Amino acid sequence: MAVSVHDLELPVTDLTDLDRNETLAVLAEAREGHWLARTPLGYMVFRHEDVTAILRDRRFLSALSLLPRMNGIEDDPMAQRRPSILSLDGDEHARLRRLVAGAFTPKSADRLRPFMRDVVNGLVDQVVDDGRCDLVADICEPYPIPIICELLGAPKEDWKLFSNWATDIFRIFNGDLANDLPRINAASEELDEYVRALIEQRRNDPRDDLLSDLIAAEEAGDRLSTDEMIGLADAVLMAGTDTTRNQLACSVALFAEHPDQWALLGRRPDLARRAVEESMRYLGAVRGTARVTAEDVEYRDVVFPAGTLVSTSLVGANFDNEVWDEPKRFDITAERTATQMTFGSGIHFCLGASLARAELAEALTILSQRMPDLALDGPITWKPLSVGIWGPARLPLRFTPPAGS
């Protein structure tokens, strides 16, 4: 017989301000007691099976739209202006995903790989002779913006604009929305105006870029409106910049702890794909995501009343010893049978996953070959754990410069 989740006797599991090792210890203890845990804001699942099931269950809606209200903001002009595909659900979300799916295939990402290599090599050129760098400031921060601009068809002279807009828009995840909202809204409005003008240019002069693909996208006579294309461009900037910056920094920080794996990748670039998946599993920049029930939902004989907030621990899923063989072992040669969960699952599975995989694979390949003997050159400064998309704020590294420098 099903029981209400509110009637279960569950200890409170609070991951706030816990580092990686503390988080894993708390999740391991919680896993021993129950498949479900209570949190300060609702409930949490942390096993691979349950995280996957909740994320794929359409009765659990994205909680992204709740961020303003959770921060005490009732009147959010961003939400009123245009809903985002990142927070949409139901038929409207399915329609948008169906129309744009062809623009986000692995083949579409592959056409940008030569440009990715040029960008990474150009950034490495500026630091390689010194034999040391701050990877975050010198490589990770500037890397994704040119890729997104190339994807959208924005010219090089506007890269700085996009970088500034991205920095301000990402303040939505910094835990201080009440103070940051004016800057977030201003950046969003400026980006909207820019993309709207770019769309009009592409209607008259289509090119080999995402906006031209979106303009041409059609299924059974259904097409995207200009506002929908602007919203998708905004989502690409949000989902494709800060995530890649932080994940690349997380991955390289992890390799700095495992120099044998770094040397192996430098010798065997064919391992780049596995290196991306294994580093995202072991140290993901997105550690969890949340869902809210749209109706009373029964799952595993537990009823989650409408409006219940359920967090899914991607970290927990990525270290679930029931699906991973030796989950605490970092090994880019391992043939993992399960799917790492940092990209999510279900209808909100990362739309730009193919692009992110390509960016990370190209960057890790080049960095491992051009920065051999990688080691920390000081302590890593990590971003606050309250930040939604997380990683190093500073990553000082040293490596062997090329001969003759």
For each residue, the residues with C-beta under 8 A, 3 or more apart:
1: 301
2: 298 301 302 303
3: 7 8 301 302 303
4: 7 8 302 303 305
5: 8 36 43 302 303 304 305 308
6: 305
7: 3 4
8: 3 4 5 34 36 38 302
9:
10: 34 36 37 38 43
11: 30 33 37 38
12: 37 38 39 40
13: 26 27 30 37 38 39 44
14: 39 40
15: 18 23 26 27 39 288 313
16: 40 385 386
17: 385 386
18: 15 22 23 26 385
19: 22 23 382 385
20: 23 24 283 315
21: 24 25
22: 18 19 25 26
23: 15 18 19 20 26 27 287 315
24: 20 21 27 28 315 319 328
25: 21 22 28 29
26: 13 15 18 22 23 29 30
27: 13 15 23 24 30 31 46 313 315 316 319
28: 24 25 31 32
29: 25 26 32 33
30: 11 13 26 27 33 34 37 46
31: 27 28 35 46 47 316 320
32: 28 29
33: 11 29 30 37
34: 8 10 30 37
35: 31 45 47 50 300
36: 5 8 10 43 44 45 50 302
37: 10 11 12 13 30 33 34 43 44 45 46
38: 8 10 11 12 13 42 43 44
39: 12 13 14 15 42 43 44 311
40: 12 14 16
41: 70 309 311
42: 38 39 290 308 309 310 311
43: 5 10 36 37 38 39 304 308 309 310 311
44: 13 36 37 38 39 288 310 311 312 313
45: 35 36 37 50 51 54 310 311 312 313 316
46: 27 30 31 37 50 51 312 313 315 316 317 320
47: 31 35 50 51 316 317 320 322
48: 51 52 316 317 318 320 322 323 324 338 341
49: 52 53 320 322 323
50: 35 36 45 46 47 53 54 300 312
51: 45 46 47 48 54 55 312 313 314 316 317 341 345
52: 48 49 55 56 317 341 345 346
53: 49 50 56 57 299
54: 45 50 51 57 60 291 299 310 312
55: 51 52 60 289 291 312 344 345 346 348 349
56: 52 53 345 346 347
57: 53 54 60 297 299 346
58: 89 90 346 347
59: 293 294 295 297
60: 54 55 57 291 292 293 294 297 310
61: 89 291 292 293 294
62: 65 86 87 88 89 291 292 348
63: 66 67 289 290 291 292 309
64: 67 84 86 87
65: 62 68 79 83 87
66: 63 69 70 290 292 309
67: 63 64 70 71 172 177
68: 65 71 73 74 76 78 79 177 181
69: 66 72 73 74
70: 41 66 67
71: 67 68 175 177 178
72: 69 178
73: 68 69 76 177 178 181
74: 68 69
75: 80
76: 68 73 79 80 181
77: 80 81 185
78: 68 81 181 184 185 188
79: 65 68 76 83
80: 75 76 77
81: 77 78 188 192
82: 227 230 231
83: 65 79 87 88 92 231
84: 64 87 88 231 234 235 238
85: 88 93 96 97 231 232 235 351
86: 62 64 235 238 239 348
87: 62 64 65 83 84
88: 62 83 84 85 92 93 96
89: 58 61 62 92 93 294 347
90: 58 93 94
91: 94 95
92: 83 88 89 95 96
93: 85 88 89 90 96 97 347
94: 90 91 97 98 347
95: 91 92 98 99 222
96: 85 88 92 93 99 100 224 228 232
97: 85 93 94 100 101 347 351
98: 94 95 101 219
99: 95 96 217 218 219 222 223 224
100: 96 97 103 104 214 217 224 232 351
101: 97 98 104 105
102: 105 108 213 217
103: 100 108 210 213 214 217
104: 100 101 108 109 351 352 354 355
105: 101 102 108 109 354
106: 109 110 354 357 358
107: 110 111
108: 102 103 104 105 111 112 213 354 355
109: 104 105 106 112 113 354 355 357 358
110: 106 107 113 358
111: 107 108 208
112: 108 109 115 116 147 150 151 355 358
113: 109 110 116 117 358 362
114: 117 118
115: 112 118 119 146 147 150
116: 112 113 119 120 147 358 359 362 363
117: 113 114 120 121 362 366
118: 114 115 121 122
119: 115 116 122 123 143 146 147
120: 116 117 123 124 139 143 362 363 366 367
121: 117 118 124 125 366 370
122: 118 119 125 126
123: 119 120 126 127 138 139 142 143
124: 120 121 127 128 139 366 367 370 371
125: 121 122 128
126: 122 123 138
127: 123 124 130 132 133 138 139
128: 124 125 131 370 371 401 402 405
129: 401 402 405
130: 127 133 401
131: 128 398 399 400 401 405
132: 127 377 396 397 398 399
133: 127 130 138 139 396 397
134: 137 138 394 395 396 397
135: 138 139 140 249 252 392 395 396 397
136: 139 140 141 245 249 391 392 393 394 395
137: 134 140 141 394
138: 123 126 127 133 134 135 141 142
139: 120 123 124 127 133 135 136 142 143 248 363 367
140: 135 136 137 143 245 246 248 249 391 395
141: 136 137 138 245
142: 123 138 139 145 146 163
143: 119 120 123 139 140 146 147 244 245 248 359 363
144: 147 148 240 241 244 245 359
145: 142 148 149 159 162 163 166 241
146: 115 119 142 143 149 150 156 159
147: 112 115 116 119 143 144 150 151 240 244 355 359
148: 144 145 151 152 162 236 237 240 241
149: 145 146 152 153 154 155 156 158 159 162
150: 112 115 146 147 153 154 209
151: 112 147 148 209 210 236 240 355
152: 148 149 195 198 209 210 211 233 236
153: 149 150 198 202 207 209 210 211 212
154: 149 150 158 159 162 194 198
155: 149 158
156: 146 149 159
157:
158: 149 154 155 161 162 194
159: 145 146 149 154 156 162 163
160: 163 164
161: 158 164 165 190 194
162: 145 148 149 154 158 159 165 166 191 237
163: 142 145 159 160 166 167
164: 160 161 167 168 187
165: 161 162 168 169 187 188 190 191 237
166: 145 162 163 169 170 237 238 241 242
167: 163 164 170 171
168: 164 165 171 183 184 186 187
169: 165 166 172 184 187 188 191 234 237 238
170: 166 167 173 174 238 241 242 389
171: 167 168 174 176 177 180 183 184
172: 67 169 177 180 184
173: 170 242 387 388 389
174: 170 171 177 180 386 387
175: 71 384 386 387
176: 171 179 180
177: 67 68 71 73 171 172 174 180 181 184
178: 71 72 73 181
179: 176
180: 171 172 174 176 177 183 184
181: 68 73 76 78 177 178 184 185
182: 185 186
183: 168 171 180 186 187
184: 78 168 169 171 172 177 180 181 187 188
185: 77 78 181 182 188 189
186: 168 182 183 189 190
187: 164 165 168 169 183 184 190 191
188: 78 81 165 169 184 185 191 192 234
189: 185 186 192 193
190: 161 165 186 187 193 194
191: 162 165 169 187 188 194 195 233 234 237
192: 81 188 189 195 196 230 234
193: 189 190 196 197
194: 154 158 161 190 191 197 198
195: 152 191 192 198 199 211 229 230 233 234
196: 192 193 199 200 226 230
197: 193 194 200 201
198: 152 153 154 194 195 201 202 211
199: 195 196 202 203 211 215 226 229 230
200: 196 197 203 204
201: 197 198 204 205
202: 153 198 199 205 206 207 209 211 212 215
203: 199 200 206 215
204: 200 201
205: 201 202
206: 202 203 212 215 216
207: 153 202 212
208: 111 212
209: 150 151 152 153 202 212 213
210: 103 151 152 153 213 214 233 236
211: 152 153 195 198 199 202 214 215 229 233
212: 153 202 206 207 208 209 215 216
213: 102 103 108 209 210 216 217
214: 100 103 210 211 217 224 229 232
215: 199 202 203 206 211 212 224 229
216: 206 212 213
217: 99 100 102 103 213 214 223 224
218: 99 221 222 223
219: 98 99 222
220:
221: 218
222: 95 99 218 219
223: 99 217 218
224: 96 99 100 214 215 217 228 229 232
225: 228 229
226: 196 199 229 230
227: 82 230 231
228: 96 224 225 231 232
229: 195 199 211 214 215 224 225 226 232 233
230: 82 192 195 196 199 226 227 233 234
231: 82 83 84 85 227 228 234 235
232: 85 96 100 214 224 228 229 235 236
233: 152 191 195 210 211 229 230 236 237
234: 84 169 188 191 192 195 230 231 237 238
235: 84 85 86 231 232 238 239 351
236: 148 151 152 210 232 233 239 240 351 352
237: 148 162 165 166 169 191 233 234 240 241
238: 84 86 166 169 170 234 235 241 242
239: 86 235 236 243 350 351 352
240: 144 147 148 151 236 237 243 244 352 355 356
241: 144 145 148 166 170 237 238 244 245
242: 166 170 173 238 245 246 389
243: 239 240 246 247 285 286 350 356 389
244: 143 144 147 240 241 247 248 356 359 360
245: 136 140 141 143 144 241 242 248 249 391
246: 140 242 243 249 250 285 383 389 390 391 392
247: 243 244 250 251 279 280 284 285 342 356 360 391
248: 139 140 143 244 245 251 252 359 360 363 364
249: 135 136 140 245 246 252 253 285 391 392 395
250: 246 247 253 254 279 283 284 285 390 391 392
251: 247 248 254 255 275 276 279 280 283 360 364
252: 135 248 249 255 256 364 367 374 395 397
253: 249 250 256 257 283 380 391 392 395
254: 250 251 257 258 279 282 283 330
255: 251 252 258 259 261 262 265 279 364 368 374
256: 252 253 259 262 374 375 376 395 397
257: 253 254 330
258: 254 255 261 262 330
259: 255 256 262 263 373 374 375
260: 263 264
261: 255 258 264 265 275 330 331 332
262: 255 256 258 259 265 266 368 374
263: 259 260 266 267 368 372 373
264: 260 261 267 268 271 332 333
265: 255 261 262 268 269 271 272 275 332 364 365 368
266: 262 263 269 368 369 372
267: 263 264
268: 264 265 271
269: 265 266 272 365 368 369
270:
271: 264 265 268 274 275 332 333
272: 265 269 275 276 361 362 364 365
273: 276 277 357 361
274: 271 277 278 332 333 334
275: 251 261 265 271 272 278 279 332 361 364
276: 251 272 273 279 280 357 360 361 364
277: 273 274 280 281 336 340
278: 274 275 281 282 330 331 332 334 336 340
279: 247 250 251 254 255 275 276 282 283 330 332 360 364
280: 247 251 276 277 283 284 340 342 343 360
281: 277 278 284 318 324 336 340 341 342
282: 254 278 279 318 330
283: 20 250 251 253 254 279 280
284: 247 250 280 281 287 314 315 318 340 341 342
285: 243 246 247 249 250 342 389 390 391
286: 243 289 314 342 344 388 389 390
287: 23 284 313 314 315 390
288: 15 44 311 312 313 314 315
289: 55 63 286 311 312 314 344 348
290: 42 63 66 309 310 311 312
291: 54 55 60 61 62 63 309 310 311 312
292: 60 61 62 63 66 307 308 309 310
293: 59 60 61 296 297 304 305 306 307 308 310
294: 59 60 61 89 297 306
295: 59 306
296: 293 303 304 305 306
297: 57 59 60 293 294 303 304 306 308
298: 2 301 302 303 304
299: 53 54 57 302 304
300: 35 50
301: 1 2 3 298
302: 2 3 4 5 8 36 298 299
303: 2 3 4 5 296 297 298
304: 5 43 293 296 297 298 299 308 310
305: 4 5 6 293 296 308
306: 293 294 295 296 297
307: 292 293
308: 5 42 43 292 293 297 304 305
309: 41 42 43 63 66 290 291 292
310: 42 43 44 45 54 60 290 291 292 293 304
311: 39 41 42 43 44 45 288 289 290 291
312: 44 45 46 50 51 54 55 288 289 290 291 317
313: 15 27 44 45 46 51 287 288 316 317
314: 51 284 286 287 288 289 317 318 341 342 344
315: 20 23 24 27 46 284 287 288 318 319
316: 27 31 45 46 47 48 51 313 319 320
317: 46 47 48 51 52 312 313 314 320 341
318: 48 281 282 284 314 315 324 327 340 341 342
319: 24 27 315 316 324 327 328
320: 31 46 47 48 49 316 317 323 324 327
321: 324 327
322: 47 48 49
323: 48 49 320 337 338
324: 48 281 318 319 320 321 327 336 338
325: 334 336
326: 329
327: 318 319 320 321 324
328: 24 319
329: 326 334
330: 254 257 258 261 278 279 282
331: 261 278 334
332: 261 264 265 271 274 275 278 279
333: 264 271 274
334: 274 278 325 329 331
335:
336: 277 278 281 324 325 340
337: 323
338: 48 323 324
339: 345
340: 277 278 280 281 284 318 336 343
341: 48 51 52 281 284 314 317 318 344 345
342: 247 280 281 284 285 286 314 318
343: 280 340 349 350 353 356
344: 55 286 289 314 341 348 349 350
345: 51 52 55 56 339 341 349
346: 52 55 56 57 58 349
347: 56 58 89 93 94 97
348: 55 62 86 289 344
349: 55 343 344 345 346 353
350: 239 243 343 344 353 356
351: 85 97 100 104 235 236 239
352: 104 236 239 240 355 356
353: 343 349 350 356 357
354: 104 105 106 108 109 357 358
355: 104 108 109 112 147 151 240 352 358 359
356: 240 243 244 247 343 350 352 353 359 360
357: 106 109 273 276 353 354 360 361
358: 106 109 110 112 113 116 354 355 361 362
359: 116 143 144 147 244 248 355 356 362 363
360: 244 247 248 251 276 279 280 356 357 363 364
361: 272 273 275 276 357 358 364 365
362: 113 116 117 120 272 358 359 365 366
363: 116 120 139 143 248 359 360 366 367
364: 248 251 252 255 265 272 275 276 279 360 361 367 368
365: 265 269 272 361 362 368 369
366: 117 120 121 124 362 363 369 370
367: 120 124 139 252 363 364 370 371
368: 255 262 263 265 266 269 364 365 371 372 374
369: 266 269 365 366 372
370: 121 124 128 366 367 402
371: 124 128 367 368 374 397 399 400
372: 263 266 368 369 399 400
373: 259 263 399 400
374: 252 255 256 259 262 368 371 397 398 399
375: 256 259 397 398 399
376: 256 379 380 396 397 398
377: 132 396 397 398
378: 396
379: 376 396
380: 253 376 392 394 395 396
381: 392 393 394 395
382: 19 385 390 391 392 393
383: 246 387 390 391 392 393
384: 175 387
385: 16 17 18 19 382 390
386: 16 17 174 175
387: 173 174 175 383 384 390
388: 173 286
389: 170 173 242 243 246 285 286
390: 246 250 285 286 287 382 383 385 387
391: 136 140 245 246 247 249 250 253 285 382 383
392: 135 136 246 249 250 253 380 381 382 383 395
393: 136 381 382 383
394: 134 136 137 380 381
395: 134 135 136 140 249 252 253 256 380 381 392
396: 132 133 134 135 376 377 378 379 380
397: 132 133 134 135 252 256 371 374 375 376 377
398: 131 132 374 375 376 377
399: 131 132 371 372 373 374 375
400: 131 371 372 373
401: 128 129 130 131 405
402: 128 129 370 405
403:
404:
405: 128 129 131 401 402
